[in-house]
């Protein structure tokens, strides 16, 4: 199992502990970057705007706005982009299985 897969299993265990009331959610924090280089992520993956938007489910206009800094991604979008930047193949596999 990959480290990404192990991380997903651990996250599921933690979620179950939260649901059973056995864990304090305040002890688990994530840190998201305030700024994220959307264009840099896309270019590093070697994708056009159209392919990146299609592959990862972004409206093309939204992607362009993010890249040109006309819009700032919210926390969930920053988290999603962070995962794409670290594990693009895993995200693609997960989305194609849906």
Buried (B, 14 or more C-beta within 10 A) or exposed (E): EEEBEEEBEEEEEBEEBEEEEEBEEEEEEEEBEEEBBBBEBBEEBEBEBEEBBEBBEBEEEBBBBBBEEEBEBEEEBBBBBBBBBEBBEBBEEEEEEE
